[in-house]
Structure formats: structure tokens, C-alpha cells
Amino acid sequence: MQKYSIFSLAKNAMSGHTKWQKAWRKPTLKNEYDVVIIGAGGHGLATAYYLAKEFGITNVAVLDRGWLGGGNVARNTVTVRSNYIRDQSIPFYVKSVELYEGLTRDLNFNMMHSKRTMIDVVLNYPKMRELRRRQLAMDIYGSTYEKITTEKVRELIPPLTGGGPNARLPIIGGMVHTDAGVNRHDAVAWGYARAADSMGVEMHEQTGVISLIKGQDGAISGVETVKGIVKAKKVVVAVSGHTTTLTETVGLRLPLRTMNLTAFVSEPVKPLVDVIVNCSDLGFYFSQSDKGELVIGGGPDSGQSFRRDIKQHVFEDTVGAMLELFPSFKKLKLLRQWGGHLDITPDASPIMDETDIAGLFVTAGWWGGYKAIPAGGLTMAHHVAKNEPHNLMAPFSVKRFKNLAYIMETGTTTAR
Ligand SMILES: Cc1cc2nc3c(=O)[nH]c(=O)nc-3n(C[C@H](O)[C@H](O)[C@H](O)COP(=O)(O)OP(=O)(O)OC[C@H]3O[C@@H](n4cnc5c(N)ncnc54)[C@H](O)[C@@H]3O)c2cc1C
């Protein structure tokens, strides 16, 4: 793999940047692989990378119906954090944040990781109690969360001028999560793809999978793609909001529903806020990008949907909520908006498991799964390679819905 460095940058500048090696090859699709991964999003690519790096499994094809990194990995608001409440979740996300912090070096690709802290602005006492409970649980696993006063909240977020004592909902304090950060989503997809490719993994864009195929023994035997049948004894479904459209082709029903989540971006302005601001009581969050744009998100639309744009009422709810606390943002012009589709489980935790169909693995239920990409990829690769779940991933088995062993994780940000 060509090394990216200040020297290679200077050397390639001399030749007008025409001699850079392609980040990944475009090989011809073979008839058979050891492992087929469906979905070149964050989770599929990370799984491919760790399969090759940690377990030496390189006869792997990553298939995507579109272009690599063009799904939700490119459509999210890049918040990385570990302020969860359940014993099963916190260590998983702590590991993911830790891996993110070392990813630039690991992949030799600049992730632009900015560990900039998230502040929860709290407007009611039940929420504050819930976040304090979260703090106690997080303490056990080494994740950071600390209560701060309203004055401190205002000091750390200078444009926060609403929510005063006479407001409909006055601010009663805040919580600070210093492990939280943001980074660059394209770099995550491209970095994992480039590194996996360098170890022999094949990337196949424009190679949609139409259906999964079972053998006579009932185990998975391959996939039918738009380019023909590809055999594999192990198949990983990593297609985010489209999981059920594939698993149902072999009669596998999963407790998932697909919902639309959206975000929008303001015009660039001078540096205003150097933390991630989250207010789940009102239903909005934002951070400021390096270019100066405010990157703003709200809650998911409550109906099932495969749409990729924004519904007017979701947009209005989010903007209205934000203006209650940040009235000066009324002057900001909005540049663009977009949406993605996520699959959400009844307990808002992911499903990462080998299914009842031997050899068929699923990583799904990622409504906030950008932050989970490194740990999700590492633990899924472990399961595929060793035929047993990684201890960080074992609780997220699909069997938990049969045993009623839910891992309730609603309410972390704006998820209802
Ligand atoms: C607006 C928005 C904001 C978000 N903000 C955050 C955030 O701040 N923090 C956070 O942690 N998470 C966030 N998320 C969630 C996060 O983006 C997703 O949970 C995560 O990206 C999903 O995993 P992925 O990257 O593997 O999915 P994707 O990138 O969607 O990858 C799935 C891939 O599968 C491919 N595919 C689908 N069907 C097929 C098929 N039949 N054959 C072949 N390929 C197929 C798609 O083309 C796609 O490339 C947000 C999501 C949205 C939409």
C-alpha cells in the first residue's frame, strides 16, 4: 500500500498529483470466495479489514449495489461517543471510541478525528436523573460523564442565549462527555477499503445482491448478484436499512423496522461552538464542521420509510427546537439537507450475530452506528473467523428477542 505522508504529498505535487496509486483495485468478480460481505458501508468495510488484518482471511469480496461509502456512512453527522446506559453497551462503545482515536495511524489515512467533547443541555429533572444514572454506569467502564451548572453550560456554548429562567423550559444544567468527538466519514470508508484492498480483499461496486442462496443442507451457500451467482460458505449482511429486504429472501424475519433520519447544514460561519451540543429534551443536536458549517440533526421520523430526503415537519420540529435555545441562529441560511434510512430494533440496540441459517451473519439495527464501526467490524470479523462471538458482541445476539433479554438503549440522543 502506498504510504501517505508529507513526503509522498510533496513528491506527488511535483508530478501534478497524476501518479498516485489507485486507493483500491477493480478486479473481476470471481465465482467463489471464502467470505462475501454485502454492503460497502462502514460496517462491511471494517469487517473486511479486520478479517484480513487480525485473522488473515483475505479471500473476501465486499459487494455493493452502489458506490463504496455512498450509503449511511456518507449521510450521517459523525458524532462518536460512548455515553450509553447498559452494561452490555458501554464497553462496546468505549472500545469503538478507542479504536477511532488510533485509526489515522492504523489505516495511514487522515480521519481528521477531533475529540471535542459533547455537552448535553438538560431542561428537566427526570432527564437529569437519567443522565446521572448513566454517569454512574459509565464510570465503571472508564467512560467520562460529568454534571455541570447552567452557568458553565453557557460558558462552554457561547451562542446559547435561550432557555433562561422565564423560558418555557429553563435550562437546569448540563452533562459533559469529554470522550466524544467527530471525524471525517469519507475517510472512514475509504481508509478501511484501501487498507483491506492492500491485503487482498476485493471491492465490487455496482454489484447489487438480489437474494441470498441456501444449500440443500439449509446453510448459506452464496448470493445471487446482478452479475451472476457467487458462492461462499460465509456471508455477512451489512446493508444497514435494507437488511430485511435481503434476509427475507431466505425466509429469515428479523425484528427490525426501517426509518428515515435526516440532517441539514447551515452556511459556513466563523468559529462559534467548539463542542458537540445535544438537547434530547427538545430533540436536536449540532456541531460545527471545520469548514464552519453547523451540522444539525434531530430525531427519526416515526413512520416506517425508505425515503432519503427530509420531511417538512421533521425539519420544522428540529429547527423550532433549536431556535428556542439559540435564537440568533434564525439568521443562518441553510445550505443543504439529506436523509438516510436506518433499521431500528425494538430495544434500539444492534443485532450482531450468526443467524439460524448456518454461515449467514447479520450486523444491523444501527440507528447510531457510525460510532460503532471500528468495534462492530472487529467483533464481527472475530465471529466470522472463529465461529464464536467476541465477548463485546455476544449480548447483541438476535436470540435476545426470544429470551426477552432486551438491551434498552432509547433516549441517548434524540431517539425516542
Ligand atoms: C442523518 C443521519 C445522521 C446520523 N448521525 C449519526 C451520528 O452522528 N453518529 C452515529 O454513530 N451514527 C449516526 N447515524 C447512523 C449511521 O450513519 C449508521 O448507523 C451507519 O452508517 C450504518 O452502517 P453502515 O455505515 O455500514 O451503513 P451504510 O453506509 O448504509 O452501508 C450499507 C451499504 O449496503 C449497500 N446495500 C444495500 N442493499 C444492498 C444490496 N441488496 N446489495 C448490495 N449492497 C447493498 C448500500 O448501498 C450501502 O453502501 C446517522 C444516520 C443518518 C441517516
The ligand as an SDF file (V2000), in Angstrom:
LIG
                    3D

 53 58  0  0  0  0  0  0  0  0999 V2000
  -28.9180   11.7300    9.0290 C   0  0  0  0  0  0  0  0  0  0  0  0
  -28.1490   10.6870    9.7950 C   0  0  0  0  0  0  0  0  0  0  0  0
  -27.3660   11.0730   10.8740 C   0  0  0  0  0  0  0  0  0  0  0  0
  -26.6490   10.1100   11.5980 C   0  0  0  0  0  0  0  0  0  0  0  0
  -25.8180   10.5360   12.5900 N   0  0  0  0  0  0  0  0  0  0  0  0
  -25.0660    9.6350   13.2650 C   0  0  0  0  0  0  0  0  0  0  0  0
  -24.1260   10.0750   14.2430 C   0  0  0  0  0  0  0  0  0  0  0  0
  -23.9620   11.2790   14.4670 O   0  0  0  0  0  0  0  0  0  0  0  0
  -23.4330    9.1290   14.9250 N   0  0  0  0  0  0  0  0  0  0  0  0
  -23.5920    7.7940   14.6920 C   0  0  0  0  0  0  0  0  0  0  0  0
  -22.9650    6.9890   15.3720 O   0  0  0  0  0  0  0  0  0  0  0  0
  -24.4440    7.3510   13.7340 N   0  0  0  0  0  0  0  0  0  0  0  0
  -25.1810    8.2260   13.0080 C   0  0  0  0  0  0  0  0  0  0  0  0
  -26.0170    7.7980   12.0150 N   0  0  0  0  0  0  0  0  0  0  0  0
  -26.1620    6.3690   11.7910 C   0  0  0  0  0  0  0  0  0  0  0  0
  -25.0680    5.7660   10.9120 C   0  0  0  0  0  0  0  0  0  0  0  0
  -24.8830    6.5230    9.7510 O   0  0  0  0  0  0  0  0  0  0  0  0
  -25.4490    4.3420   10.5420 C   0  0  0  0  0  0  0  0  0  0  0  0
  -25.8570    3.6210   11.6850 O   0  0  0  0  0  0  0  0  0  0  0  0
  -24.2840    3.5750    9.9320 C   0  0  0  0  0  0  0  0  0  0  0  0
  -23.6460    4.3270    8.9320 O   0  0  0  0  0  0  0  0  0  0  0  0
  -24.8230    2.2780    9.3300 C   0  0  0  0  0  0  0  0  0  0  0  0
  -23.8260    1.3950    8.9960 O   0  0  0  0  0  0  0  0  0  0  0  0
  -23.0410    1.3710    7.5790 P   0  0  0  0  0  0  0  0  0  0  0  0
  -22.0940    2.5080    7.5570 O   0  0  0  0  0  0  0  0  0  0  0  0
  -22.4480    0.0320    7.4250 O   0  0  0  0  0  0  0  0  0  0  0  0
  -24.2330    1.5580    6.5380 O   0  0  0  0  0  0  0  0  0  0  0  0
  -24.2340    2.0650    5.0410 P   0  0  0  0  0  0  0  0  0  0  0  0
  -23.1680    3.0550    4.7640 O   0  0  0  0  0  0  0  0  0  0  0  0
  -25.6380    2.4250    4.7260 O   0  0  0  0  0  0  0  0  0  0  0  0
  -23.7970    0.7480    4.2420 O   0  0  0  0  0  0  0  0  0  0  0  0
  -24.7090   -0.1900    3.7220 C   0  0  0  0  0  0  0  0  0  0  0  0
  -24.3560   -0.4240    2.2610 C   0  0  0  0  0  0  0  0  0  0  0  0
  -25.1370   -1.5190    1.8010 O   0  0  0  0  0  0  0  0  0  0  0  0
  -25.4050   -1.2960    0.4320 C   0  0  0  0  0  0  0  0  0  0  0  0
  -26.5390   -2.1410    0.0510 N   0  0  0  0  0  0  0  0  0  0  0  0
  -27.8390   -2.0660    0.4390 C   0  0  0  0  0  0  0  0  0  0  0  0
  -28.5600   -3.0410   -0.1290 N   0  0  0  0  0  0  0  0  0  0  0  0
  -27.6970   -3.7690   -0.8970 C   0  0  0  0  0  0  0  0  0  0  0  0
  -27.8410   -4.9070   -1.7390 C   0  0  0  0  0  0  0  0  0  0  0  0
  -29.0120   -5.5240   -1.9150 N   0  0  0  0  0  0  0  0  0  0  0  0
  -26.7300   -5.3700   -2.3860 N   0  0  0  0  0  0  0  0  0  0  0  0
  -25.5260   -4.7850   -2.2150 C   0  0  0  0  0  0  0  0  0  0  0  0
  -25.3390   -3.6940   -1.4310 N   0  0  0  0  0  0  0  0  0  0  0  0
  -26.4120   -3.1990   -0.7800 C   0  0  0  0  0  0  0  0  0  0  0  0
  -25.6970    0.1980    0.3570 C   0  0  0  0  0  0  0  0  0  0  0  0
  -25.5090    0.6790   -0.9660 O   0  0  0  0  0  0  0  0  0  0  0  0
  -24.6750    0.7570    1.3580 C   0  0  0  0  0  0  0  0  0  0  0  0
  -23.4940    1.2080    0.7240 O   0  0  0  0  0  0  0  0  0  0  0  0
  -26.7470    8.7350   11.2640 C   0  0  0  0  0  0  0  0  0  0  0  0
  -27.5190    8.3510   10.1750 C   0  0  0  0  0  0  0  0  0  0  0  0
  -28.2020    9.3060    9.4300 C   0  0  0  0  0  0  0  0  0  0  0  0
  -29.0190    8.8650    8.2470 C   0  0  0  0  0  0  0  0  0  0  0  0
  1  2  1  0
  2  3  1  0
  2 52  2  0
  3  4  2  0
  4  5  1  0
  4 50  1  0
  5  6  2  0
  6  7  1  0
  6 13  1  0
  7  8  2  0
  7  9  1  0
  9 10  1  0
 10 11  2  0
 10 12  1  0
 12 13  2  0
 13 14  1  0
 14 15  1  0
 14 50  1  0
 15 16  1  0
 16 17  1  0
 16 18  1  0
 18 19  1  0
 18 20  1  0
 20 21  1  0
 20 22  1  0
 22 23  1  0
 23 24  1  0
 24 25  2  0
 24 26  1  0
 24 27  1  0
 27 28  1  0
 28 29  2  0
 28 30  1  0
 28 31  1  0
 31 32  1  0
 32 33  1  0
 33 34  1  0
 33 48  1  0
 34 35  1  0
 35 36  1  0
 35 46  1  0
 36 37  1  0
 36 45  1  0
 37 38  2  0
 38 39  1  0
 39 40  1  0
 39 45  2  0
 40 41  1  0
 40 42  2  0
 42 43  1  0
 43 44  2  0
 44 45  1  0
 46 47  1  0
 46 48  1  0
 48 49  1  0
 50 51  2  0
 51 52  1  0
 52 53  1  0
M  END
$$$$
